[in-house]
Amino acid sequence: MPRPPMDIHVGDMVQMRKPHPCGGDTWRVVRIGAEIGIRCMTCERKVMLQRSDFERQVKRFIERAS
């Protein structure tokens, strides 16, 4: 039975399981859709991930957008 999609909003700050090559592991969500756009808070690099990959790799929410 498929899980319902994770409740994600633009502006959420998340910690990912694997660190970025720059060393940062905190990211801000900048785009929502079939792909999730996230921006590294250390080096400002933007990455697009499939929603399923994003949901699997999120460790925790640091800050929720209002």
PDB file of N, H, CA, C and O in Angstrom:
ATOM      1  N   MET A   1       0.850  -1.182   0.000  1.00  0.00           N
ATOM      2  CA  MET A   1       0.000   0.000   0.000  1.00  0.00           C
ATOM      3  C   MET A   1       0.892   1.241   0.000  1.00  0.00           C
ATOM      4  O   MET A   1       1.727   1.391   0.892  1.00  0.00           O
ATOM      5  N   PRO A   2       0.734   2.133  -0.983  1.00  0.00           N
ATOM      6  CA  PRO A   2       1.599   3.315  -1.063  1.00  0.00           C
ATOM      7  C   PRO A   2       1.331   4.293   0.081  1.00  0.00           C
ATOM      8  O   PRO A   2       0.199   4.461   0.534  1.00  0.00           O
ATOM      9  N   ARG A   3       2.417   4.932   0.531  1.00  0.00           N
ATOM     10  H   ARG A   3       3.337   4.796   0.163  1.00  0.00           H
ATOM     11  CA  ARG A   3       2.283   5.946   1.579  1.00  0.00           C
ATOM     12  C   ARG A   3       1.783   7.248   0.974  1.00  0.00           C
ATOM     13  O   ARG A   3       2.056   7.527  -0.193  1.00  0.00           O
ATOM     14  N   PRO A   4       1.055   8.053   1.747  1.00  0.00           N
ATOM     15  CA  PRO A   4       0.653   9.376   1.233  1.00  0.00           C
ATOM     16  C   PRO A   4       1.896  10.252   1.091  1.00  0.00           C
ATOM     17  O   PRO A   4       2.870  10.055   1.817  1.00  0.00           O
ATOM     18  N   PRO A   5       1.879  11.213   0.169  1.00  0.00           N
ATOM     19  CA  PRO A   5       3.054  12.059  -0.009  1.00  0.00           C
ATOM     20  C   PRO A   5       3.365  12.880   1.246  1.00  0.00           C
ATOM     21  O   PRO A   5       2.465  13.269   1.991  1.00  0.00           O
ATOM     22  N   MET A   6       4.646  13.132   1.460  1.00  0.00           N
ATOM     23  H   MET A   6       5.377  12.817   0.856  1.00  0.00           H
ATOM     24  CA  MET A   6       5.105  13.920   2.603  1.00  0.00           C
ATOM     25  C   MET A   6       4.605  15.359   2.448  1.00  0.00           C
ATOM     26  O   MET A   6       4.536  15.875   1.333  1.00  0.00           O
ATOM     27  N   ASP A   7       4.260  15.998   3.551  1.00  0.00           N
ATOM     28  H   ASP A   7       4.316  15.579   4.457  1.00  0.00           H
ATOM     29  CA  ASP A   7       3.785  17.383   3.547  1.00  0.00           C
ATOM     30  C   ASP A   7       4.998  18.309   3.471  1.00  0.00           C
ATOM     31  O   ASP A   7       5.666  18.556   4.475  1.00  0.00           O
ATOM     32  N   ILE A   8       5.272  18.816   2.275  1.00  0.00           N
ATOM     33  H   ILE A   8       4.729  18.616   1.459  1.00  0.00           H
ATOM     34  CA  ILE A   8       6.450  19.651   2.019  1.00  0.00           C
ATOM     35  C   ILE A   8       5.973  21.004   1.519  1.00  0.00           C
ATOM     36  O   ILE A   8       5.038  21.080   0.723  1.00  0.00           O
ATOM     37  N   HIS A   9       6.613  22.075   1.985  1.00  0.00           N
ATOM     38  H   HIS A   9       7.373  22.013   2.632  1.00  0.00           H
ATOM     39  CA  HIS A   9       6.273  23.431   1.551  1.00  0.00           C
ATOM     40  C   HIS A   9       7.537  24.173   1.149  1.00  0.00           C
ATOM     41  O   HIS A   9       8.618  23.912   1.678  1.00  0.00           O
ATOM     42  N   VAL A  10       7.392  25.104   0.206  1.00  0.00           N
ATOM     43  H   VAL A  10       6.514  25.317  -0.224  1.00  0.00           H
ATOM     44  CA  VAL A  10       8.520  25.957  -0.169  1.00  0.00           C
ATOM     45  C   VAL A  10       8.934  26.751   1.061  1.00  0.00           C
ATOM     46  O   VAL A  10       8.093  27.353   1.728  1.00  0.00           O
ATOM     47  N   GLY A  11      10.223  26.751   1.358  1.00  0.00           N
ATOM     48  H   GLY A  11      10.906  26.262   0.815  1.00  0.00           H
ATOM     49  CA  GLY A  11      10.738  27.454   2.530  1.00  0.00           C
ATOM     50  C   GLY A  11      11.098  26.534   3.679  1.00  0.00           C
ATOM     51  O   GLY A  11      11.769  26.962   4.617  1.00  0.00           O
ATOM     52  N   ASP A  12      10.667  25.270   3.630  1.00  0.00           N
ATOM     53  H   ASP A  12      10.122  24.922   2.868  1.00  0.00           H
ATOM     54  CA  ASP A  12      11.047  24.310   4.674  1.00  0.00           C
ATOM     55  C   ASP A  12      12.561  24.106   4.652  1.00  0.00           C
ATOM     56  O   ASP A  12      13.168  24.079   3.581  1.00  0.00           O
ATOM     57  N   MET A  13      13.167  23.963   5.820  1.00  0.00           N
ATOM     58  H   MET A  13      12.673  23.985   6.690  1.00  0.00           H
ATOM     59  CA  MET A  13      14.586  23.649   5.917  1.00  0.00           C
ATOM     60  C   MET A  13      14.699  22.211   6.417  1.00  0.00           C
ATOM     61  O   MET A  13      14.103  21.849   7.431  1.00  0.00           O
ATOM     62  N   VAL A  14      15.470  21.394   5.693  1.00  0.00           N
ATOM     63  H   VAL A  14      15.954  21.687   4.869  1.00  0.00           H
ATOM     64  CA  VAL A  14      15.597  19.978   6.028  1.00  0.00           C
ATOM     65  C   VAL A  14      17.060  19.584   6.193  1.00  0.00           C
ATOM     66  O   VAL A  14      17.961  20.230   5.659  1.00  0.00           O
ATOM     67  N   GLN A  15      17.272  18.511   6.945  1.00  0.00           N
ATOM     68  H   GLN A  15      16.540  17.986   7.379  1.00  0.00           H
ATOM     69  CA  GLN A  15      18.590  17.904   7.054  1.00  0.00           C
ATOM     70  C   GLN A  15      18.517  16.606   6.265  1.00  0.00           C
ATOM     71  O   GLN A  15      17.612  15.798   6.473  1.00  0.00           O
ATOM     72  N   MET A  16      19.474  16.403   5.355  1.00  0.00           N
ATOM     73  H   MET A  16      20.209  17.059   5.186  1.00  0.00           H
ATOM     74  CA  MET A  16      19.496  15.204   4.526  1.00  0.00           C
ATOM     75  C   MET A  16      20.426  14.164   5.149  1.00  0.00           C
ATOM     76  O   MET A  16      21.305  14.495   5.945  1.00  0.00           O
ATOM     77  N   ARG A  17      20.215  12.895   4.773  1.00  0.00           N
ATOM     78  H   ARG A  17      19.501  12.626   4.127  1.00  0.00           H
ATOM     79  CA  ARG A  17      21.020  11.805   5.329  1.00  0.00           C
ATOM     80  C   ARG A  17      22.489  11.892   4.908  1.00  0.00           C
ATOM     81  O   ARG A  17      23.380  11.651   5.722  1.00  0.00           O
ATOM     82  N   LYS A  18      22.746  12.233   3.649  1.00  0.00           N
ATOM     83  H   LYS A  18      22.022  12.428   2.987  1.00  0.00           H
ATOM     84  CA  LYS A  18      24.123  12.331   3.156  1.00  0.00           C
ATOM     85  C   LYS A  18      24.505  13.800   3.031  1.00  0.00           C
ATOM     86  O   LYS A  18      23.697  14.607   2.572  1.00  0.00           O
ATOM     87  N   PRO A  19      25.728  14.162   3.434  1.00  0.00           N
ATOM     88  CA  PRO A  19      26.155  15.555   3.261  1.00  0.00           C
ATOM     89  C   PRO A  19      26.478  15.862   1.800  1.00  0.00           C
ATOM     90  O   PRO A  19      26.833  14.968   1.033  1.00  0.00           O
ATOM     91  N   HIS A  20      26.352  17.119   1.430  1.00  0.00           N
ATOM     92  H   HIS A  20      26.064  17.846   2.054  1.00  0.00           H
ATOM     93  CA  HIS A  20      26.730  17.609   0.115  1.00  0.00           C
ATOM     94  C   HIS A  20      28.258  17.591   0.041  1.00  0.00           C
ATOM     95  O   HIS A  20      28.902  17.659   1.087  1.00  0.00           O
ATOM     96  N   PRO A  21      28.865  17.503  -1.139  1.00  0.00           N
ATOM     97  CA  PRO A  21      30.332  17.525  -1.237  1.00  0.00           C
ATOM     98  C   PRO A  21      30.991  18.742  -0.571  1.00  0.00           C
ATOM     99  O   PRO A  21      32.160  18.675  -0.191  1.00  0.00           O
ATOM    100  N   CYS A  22      30.258  19.846  -0.428  1.00  0.00           N
ATOM    101  H   CYS A  22      29.308  19.901  -0.737  1.00  0.00           H
ATOM    102  CA  CYS A  22      30.816  21.023   0.241  1.00  0.00           C
ATOM    103  C   CYS A  22      30.878  20.828   1.753  1.00  0.00           C
ATOM    104  O   CYS A  22      31.527  21.605   2.453  1.00  0.00           O
ATOM    105  N   GLY A  23      30.206  19.793   2.259  1.00  0.00           N
ATOM    106  H   GLY A  23      29.679  19.162   1.691  1.00  0.00           H
ATOM    107  CA  GLY A  23      30.205  19.519   3.692  1.00  0.00           C
ATOM    108  C   GLY A  23      28.896  19.855   4.382  1.00  0.00           C
ATOM    109  O   GLY A  23      28.678  19.444   5.521  1.00  0.00           O
ATOM    110  N   GLY A  24      28.016  20.598   3.710  1.00  0.00           N
ATOM    111  H   GLY A  24      28.193  20.932   2.784  1.00  0.00           H
ATOM    112  CA  GLY A  24      26.743  20.987   4.318  1.00  0.00           C
ATOM    113  C   GLY A  24      25.704  19.879   4.227  1.00  0.00           C
ATOM    114  O   GLY A  24      25.677  19.122   3.257  1.00  0.00           O
ATOM    115  N   ASP A  25      24.852  19.787   5.238  1.00  0.00           N
ATOM    116  H   ASP A  25      24.874  20.401   6.027  1.00  0.00           H
ATOM    117  CA  ASP A  25      23.773  18.793   5.192  1.00  0.00           C
ATOM    118  C   ASP A  25      22.407  19.424   5.405  1.00  0.00           C
ATOM    119  O   ASP A  25      21.410  18.713   5.528  1.00  0.00           O
ATOM    120  N   THR A  26      22.346  20.766   5.449  1.00  0.00           N
ATOM    121  H   THR A  26      23.156  21.344   5.349  1.00  0.00           H
ATOM    122  CA  THR A  26      21.064  21.450   5.597  1.00  0.00           C
ATOM    123  C   THR A  26      20.681  22.098   4.269  1.00  0.00           C
ATOM    124  O   THR A  26      21.514  22.700   3.592  1.00  0.00           O
ATOM    125  N   TRP A  27      19.410  21.964   3.911  1.00  0.00           N
ATOM    126  H   TRP A  27      18.733  21.475   4.461  1.00  0.00           H
ATOM    127  CA  TRP A  27      18.908  22.419   2.621  1.00  0.00           C
ATOM    128  C   TRP A  27      17.581  23.146   2.805  1.00  0.00           C
ATOM    129  O   TRP A  27      16.825  22.840   3.726  1.00  0.00           O
ATOM    130  N   ARG A  28      17.298  24.114   1.923  1.00  0.00           N
ATOM    131  H   ARG A  28      17.913  24.363   1.174  1.00  0.00           H
ATOM    132  CA  ARG A  28      16.008  24.817   1.924  1.00  0.00           C
ATOM    133  C   ARG A  28      15.247  24.408   0.667  1.00  0.00           C
ATOM    134  O   ARG A  28      15.811  24.395  -0.427  1.00  0.00           O
ATOM    135  N   VAL A  29      13.965  24.073   0.824  1.00  0.00           N
ATOM    136  H   VAL A  29      13.507  24.083   1.713  1.00  0.00           H
ATOM    137  CA  VAL A  29      13.114  23.690  -0.304  1.00  0.00           C
ATOM    138  C   VAL A  29      12.763  24.959  -1.076  1.00  0.00           C
ATOM    139  O   VAL A  29      12.246  25.918  -0.503  1.00  0.00           O
ATOM    140  N   VAL A  30      13.050  24.959  -2.397  1.00  0.00           N
ATOM    141  H   VAL A  30      13.470  24.180  -2.862  1.00  0.00           H
ATOM    142  CA  VAL A  30      12.780  26.135  -3.226  1.00  0.00           C
ATOM    143  C   VAL A  30      11.765  25.857  -4.329  1.00  0.00           C
ATOM    144  O   VAL A  30      11.293  26.793  -4.974  1.00  0.00           O
ATOM    145  N   ARG A  31      11.415  24.580  -4.561  1.00  0.00           N
ATOM    146  H   ARG A  31      11.799  23.820  -4.037  1.00  0.00           H
ATOM    147  CA  ARG A  31      10.445  24.247  -5.607  1.00  0.00           C
ATOM    148  C   ARG A  31       9.752  22.939  -5.247  1.00  0.00           C
ATOM    149  O   ARG A  31      10.373  22.010  -4.732  1.00  0.00           O
ATOM    150  N   ILE A  32       8.455  22.885  -5.529  1.00  0.00           N
ATOM    151  H   ILE A  32       7.950  23.640  -5.948  1.00  0.00           H
ATOM    152  CA  ILE A  32       7.641  21.697  -5.250  1.00  0.00           C
ATOM    153  C   ILE A  32       6.999  21.237  -6.557  1.00  0.00           C
ATOM    154  O   ILE A  32       6.613  22.061  -7.385  1.00  0.00           O
ATOM    155  N   GLY A  33       6.888  19.952  -6.737  1.00  0.00           N
ATOM    156  H   GLY A  33       7.201  19.282  -6.064  1.00  0.00           H
ATOM    157  CA  GLY A  33       6.248  19.371  -7.913  1.00  0.00           C
ATOM    158  C   GLY A  33       6.590  17.902  -7.982  1.00  0.00           C
ATOM    159  O   GLY A  33       6.801  17.263  -6.951  1.00  0.00           O
ATOM    160  N   ALA A  34       6.648  17.350  -9.196  1.00  0.00           N
ATOM    161  H   ALA A  34       6.476  17.868 -10.033  1.00  0.00           H
ATOM    162  CA  ALA A  34       7.083  15.965  -9.353  1.00  0.00           C
ATOM    163  C   ALA A  34       8.538  15.848  -8.905  1.00  0.00           C
ATOM    164  O   ALA A  34       8.959  14.814  -8.388  1.00  0.00           O
ATOM    165  N   GLU A  35       9.298  16.923  -9.111  1.00  0.00           N
ATOM    166  H   GLU A  35       8.956  17.764  -9.531  1.00  0.00           H
ATOM    167  CA  GLU A  35      10.662  17.022  -8.600  1.00  0.00           C
ATOM    168  C   GLU A  35      10.700  18.100  -7.533  1.00  0.00           C
ATOM    169  O   GLU A  35       9.993  19.103  -7.623  1.00  0.00           O
ATOM    170  N   ILE A  36      11.528  17.888  -6.525  1.00  0.00           N
ATOM    171  H   ILE A  36      12.103  17.073  -6.451  1.00  0.00           H
ATOM    172  CA  ILE A  36      11.681  18.856  -5.441  1.00  0.00           C
ATOM    173  C   ILE A  36      13.006  19.590  -5.646  1.00  0.00           C
ATOM    174  O   ILE A  36      14.054  18.960  -5.789  1.00  0.00           O
ATOM    175  N   GLY A  37      12.954  20.907  -5.661  1.00  0.00           N
ATOM    176  H   GLY A  37      12.102  21.418  -5.545  1.00  0.00           H
ATOM    177  CA  GLY A  37      14.167  21.717  -5.770  1.00  0.00           C
ATOM    178  C   GLY A  37      14.629  22.107  -4.379  1.00  0.00           C
ATOM    179  O   GLY A  37      13.855  22.640  -3.584  1.00  0.00           O
ATOM    180  N   ILE A  38      15.913  21.836  -4.083  1.00  0.00           N
ATOM    181  H   ILE A  38      16.543  21.403  -4.728  1.00  0.00           H
ATOM    182  CA  ILE A  38      16.475  22.206  -2.786  1.00  0.00           C
ATOM    183  C   ILE A  38      17.772  22.974  -2.997  1.00  0.00           C
ATOM    184  O   ILE A  38      18.497  22.733  -3.963  1.00  0.00           O
ATOM    185  N   ARG A  39      18.062  23.907  -2.079  1.00  0.00           N
ATOM    186  H   ARG A  39      17.473  24.102  -1.294  1.00  0.00           H
ATOM    187  CA  ARG A  39      19.272  24.721  -2.166  1.00  0.00           C
ATOM    188  C   ARG A  39      20.113  24.493  -0.914  1.00  0.00           C
ATOM    189  O   ARG A  39      19.614  24.597   0.206  1.00  0.00           O
ATOM    190  N   CYS A  40      21.398  24.179  -1.115  1.00  0.00           N
ATOM    191  H   CYS A  40      21.803  24.095  -2.025  1.00  0.00           H
ATOM    192  CA  CYS A  40      22.323  23.943  -0.007  1.00  0.00           C
ATOM    193  C   CYS A  40      22.511  25.247   0.774  1.00  0.00           C
ATOM    194  O   CYS A  40      22.744  26.300   0.181  1.00  0.00           O
ATOM    195  N   MET A  41      22.409  25.176   2.091  1.00  0.00           N
ATOM    196  H   MET A  41      22.220  24.321   2.574  1.00  0.00           H
ATOM    197  CA  MET A  41      22.547  26.378   2.920  1.00  0.00           C
ATOM    198  C   MET A  41      24.017  26.754   3.127  1.00  0.00           C
ATOM    199  O   MET A  41      24.305  27.842   3.625  1.00  0.00           O
ATOM    200  N   THR A  42      24.952  25.872   2.755  1.00  0.00           N
ATOM    201  H   THR A  42      24.718  24.988   2.351  1.00  0.00           H
ATOM    202  CA  THR A  42      26.381  26.165   2.913  1.00  0.00           C
ATOM    203  C   THR A  42      26.954  26.839   1.670  1.00  0.00           C
ATOM    204  O   THR A  42      27.605  27.879   1.767  1.00  0.00           O
ATOM    205  N   CYS A  43      26.706  26.237   0.483  1.00  0.00           N
ATOM    206  H   CYS A  43      26.176  25.392   0.404  1.00  0.00           H
ATOM    207  CA  CYS A  43      27.331  26.756  -0.740  1.00  0.00           C
ATOM    208  C   CYS A  43      26.329  27.355  -1.742  1.00  0.00           C
ATOM    209  O   CYS A  43      26.732  27.852  -2.793  1.00  0.00           O
ATOM    210  N   GLU A  44      25.019  27.309  -1.419  1.00  0.00           N
ATOM    211  H   GLU A  44      24.691  26.904  -0.565  1.00  0.00           H
ATOM    212  CA  GLU A  44      23.954  27.887  -2.254  1.00  0.00           C
ATOM    213  C   GLU A  44      23.731  27.141  -3.578  1.00  0.00           C
ATOM    214  O   GLU A  44      23.054  27.666  -4.462  1.00  0.00           O
ATOM    215  N   ARG A  45      24.283  25.932  -3.736  1.00  0.00           N
ATOM    216  H   ARG A  45      24.834  25.505  -3.018  1.00  0.00           H
ATOM    217  CA  ARG A  45      24.064  25.135  -4.947  1.00  0.00           C
ATOM    218  C   ARG A  45      22.634  24.616  -4.951  1.00  0.00           C
ATOM    219  O   ARG A  45      22.113  24.225  -3.906  1.00  0.00           O
ATOM    220  N   LYS A  46      21.988  24.609  -6.130  1.00  0.00           N
ATOM    221  H   LYS A  46      22.411  24.927  -6.978  1.00  0.00           H
ATOM    222  CA  LYS A  46      20.613  24.123  -6.248  1.00  0.00           C
ATOM    223  C   LYS A  46      20.623  22.735  -6.871  1.00  0.00           C
ATOM    224  O   LYS A  46      21.353  22.486  -7.831  1.00  0.00           O
ATOM    225  N   VAL A  47      19.816  21.833  -6.328  1.00  0.00           N
ATOM    226  H   VAL A  47      19.223  22.035  -5.549  1.00  0.00           H
ATOM    227  CA  VAL A  47      19.715  20.454  -6.800  1.00  0.00           C
ATOM    228  C   VAL A  47      18.244  20.099  -6.962  1.00  0.00           C
ATOM    229  O   VAL A  47      17.407  20.522  -6.163  1.00  0.00           O
ATOM    230  N   MET A  48      17.926  19.320  -8.001  1.00  0.00           N
ATOM    231  H   MET A  48      18.605  18.977  -8.650  1.00  0.00           H
ATOM    232  CA  MET A  48      16.574  18.823  -8.213  1.00  0.00           C
ATOM    233  C   MET A  48      16.567  17.321  -7.923  1.00  0.00           C
ATOM    234  O   MET A  48      17.419  16.589  -8.427  1.00  0.00           O
ATOM    235  N   LEU A  49      15.616  16.863  -7.119  1.00  0.00           N
ATOM    236  H   LEU A  49      14.924  17.458  -6.710  1.00  0.00           H
ATOM    237  CA  LEU A  49      15.484  15.446  -6.791  1.00  0.00           C
ATOM    238  C   LEU A  49      14.064  14.979  -7.100  1.00  0.00           C
ATOM    239  O   LEU A  49      13.107  15.738  -6.943  1.00  0.00           O
ATOM    240  N   GLN A  50      13.934  13.744  -7.533  1.00  0.00           N
ATOM    241  H   GLN A  50      14.711  13.128  -7.660  1.00  0.00           H
ATOM    242  CA  GLN A  50      12.609  13.155  -7.666  1.00  0.00           C
ATOM    243  C   GLN A  50      11.967  13.162  -6.285  1.00  0.00           C
ATOM    244  O   GLN A  50      12.660  12.993  -5.282  1.00  0.00           O
ATOM    245  N   ARG A  51      10.651  13.356  -6.221  1.00  0.00           N
ATOM    246  H   ARG A  51      10.088  13.494  -7.036  1.00  0.00           H
ATOM    247  CA  ARG A  51       9.952  13.415  -4.935  1.00  0.00           C
ATOM    248  C   ARG A  51      10.216  12.159  -4.098  1.00  0.00           C
ATOM    249  O   ARG A  51      10.437  12.257  -2.891  1.00  0.00           O
ATOM    250  N   SER A  52      10.196  10.987  -4.730  1.00  0.00           N
ATOM    251  H   SER A  52      10.017  10.908  -5.710  1.00  0.00           H
ATOM    252  CA  SER A  52      10.410   9.734  -3.990  1.00  0.00           C
ATOM    253  C   SER A  52      11.820   9.681  -3.402  1.00  0.00           C
ATOM    254  O   SER A  52      11.998   9.227  -2.272  1.00  0.00           O
ATOM    255  N   ASP A  53      12.835  10.146  -4.164  1.00  0.00           N
ATOM    256  H   ASP A  53      12.690  10.515  -5.082  1.00  0.00           H
ATOM    257  CA  ASP A  53      14.214  10.177  -3.654  1.00  0.00           C
ATOM    258  C   ASP A  53      14.342  11.165  -2.501  1.00  0.00           C
ATOM    259  O   ASP A  53      14.996  10.882  -1.498  1.00  0.00           O
ATOM    260  N   PHE A  54      13.708  12.337  -2.655  1.00  0.00           N
ATOM    261  H   PHE A  54      13.177  12.567  -3.471  1.00  0.00           H
ATOM    262  CA  PHE A  54      13.751  13.357  -1.606  1.00  0.00           C
ATOM    263  C   PHE A  54      13.163  12.815  -0.309  1.00  0.00           C
ATOM    264  O   PHE A  54      13.766  12.945   0.756  1.00  0.00           O
ATOM    265  N   GLU A  55      11.981  12.205  -0.403  1.00  0.00           N
ATOM    266  H   GLU A  55      11.491  12.099  -1.269  1.00  0.00           H
ATOM    267  CA  GLU A  55      11.305  11.701   0.799  1.00  0.00           C
ATOM    268  C   GLU A  55      12.128  10.614   1.484  1.00  0.00           C
ATOM    269  O   GLU A  55      12.106  10.501   2.709  1.00  0.00           O
ATOM    270  N   ARG A  56      12.842   9.825   0.715  1.00  0.00           N
ATOM    271  H   ARG A  56      12.860   9.916  -0.281  1.00  0.00           H
ATOM    272  CA  ARG A  56      13.668   8.754   1.275  1.00  0.00           C
ATOM    273  C   ARG A  56      14.935   9.314   1.947  1.00  0.00           C
ATOM    274  O   ARG A  56      15.418   8.748   2.927  1.00  0.00           O
ATOM    275  N   GLN A  57      15.470  10.426   1.418  1.00  0.00           N
ATOM    276  H   GLN A  57      15.077  10.886   0.622  1.00  0.00           H
ATOM    277  CA  GLN A  57      16.741  10.948   1.901  1.00  0.00           C
ATOM    278  C   GLN A  57      16.625  11.977   3.021  1.00  0.00           C
ATOM    279  O   GLN A  57      17.629  12.314   3.649  1.00  0.00           O
ATOM    280  N   VAL A  58      15.416  12.485   3.285  1.00  0.00           N
ATOM    281  H   VAL A  58      14.600  12.212   2.775  1.00  0.00           H
ATOM    282  CA  VAL A  58      15.252  13.466   4.366  1.00  0.00           C
ATOM    283  C   VAL A  58      15.448  12.784   5.713  1.00  0.00           C
ATOM    284  O   VAL A  58      14.848  11.746   5.994  1.00  0.00           O
ATOM    285  N   LYS A  59      16.294  13.382   6.534  1.00  0.00           N
ATOM    286  H   LYS A  59      16.781  14.225   6.306  1.00  0.00           H
ATOM    287  CA  LYS A  59      16.527  12.854   7.885  1.00  0.00           C
ATOM    288  C   LYS A  59      15.540  13.494   8.857  1.00  0.00           C
ATOM    289  O   LYS A  59      14.890  12.804   9.643  1.00  0.00           O
ATOM    290  N   ARG A  60      15.434  14.835   8.793  1.00  0.00           N
ATOM    291  H   ARG A  60      15.961  15.396   8.154  1.00  0.00           H
ATOM    292  CA  ARG A  60      14.495  15.535   9.675  1.00  0.00           C
ATOM    293  C   ARG A  60      14.237  16.940   9.145  1.00  0.00           C
ATOM    294  O   ARG A  60      15.010  17.479   8.354  1.00  0.00           O
ATOM    295  N   PHE A  61      13.134  17.513   9.601  1.00  0.00           N
ATOM    296  H   PHE A  61      12.506  17.075  10.244  1.00  0.00           H
ATOM    297  CA  PHE A  61      12.811  18.912   9.295  1.00  0.00           C
ATOM    298  C   PHE A  61      13.414  19.783  10.390  1.00  0.00           C
ATOM    299  O   PHE A  61      13.146  19.567  11.571  1.00  0.00           O
ATOM    300  N   ILE A  62      14.224  20.762  10.008  1.00  0.00           N
ATOM    301  H   ILE A  62      14.442  20.938   9.048  1.00  0.00           H
ATOM    302  CA  ILE A  62      14.850  21.689  10.948  1.00  0.00           C
ATOM    303  C   ILE A  62      13.908  22.845  11.221  1.00  0.00           C
ATOM    304  O   ILE A  62      13.756  23.290  12.359  1.00  0.00           O
ATOM    305  N   GLU A  63      13.268  23.331  10.141  1.00  0.00           N
ATOM    306  H   GLU A  63      13.392  22.970   9.217  1.00  0.00           H
ATOM    307  CA  GLU A  63      12.381  24.479  10.263  1.00  0.00           C
ATOM    308  C   GLU A  63      11.261  24.320   9.246  1.00  0.00           C
ATOM    309  O   GLU A  63      11.509  23.959   8.095  1.00  0.00           O
ATOM    310  N   ARG A  64      10.041  24.586   9.663  1.00  0.00           N
ATOM    311  H   ARG A  64       9.840  24.879  10.597  1.00  0.00           H
ATOM    312  CA  ARG A  64       8.892  24.495   8.764  1.00  0.00           C
ATOM    313  C   ARG A  64       8.512  25.896   8.297  1.00  0.00           C
ATOM    314  O   ARG A  64       8.541  26.847   9.079  1.00  0.00           O
ATOM    315  N   ALA A  65       8.154  26.020   7.020  1.00  0.00           N
ATOM    316  H   ALA A  65       8.130  25.248   6.385  1.00  0.00           H
ATOM    317  CA  ALA A  65       7.702  27.314   6.488  1.00  0.00           C
ATOM    318  C   ALA A  65       6.321  27.623   7.070  1.00  0.00           C
ATOM    319  O   ALA A  65       5.523  26.719   7.316  1.00  0.00           O
ATOM    320  N   SER A  66       6.059  28.878   7.279  1.00  0.00           N
ATOM    321  H   SER A  66       6.708  29.612   7.079  1.00  0.00           H
ATOM    322  CA  SER A  66       4.758  29.255   7.852  1.00  0.00           C
ATOM    323  C   SER A  66       3.700  29.334   6.774  1.00  0.00           C
ATOM    324  O   SER A  66       2.543  29.637   7.065  1.00  0.00           O
TER     325      SER A  66
END
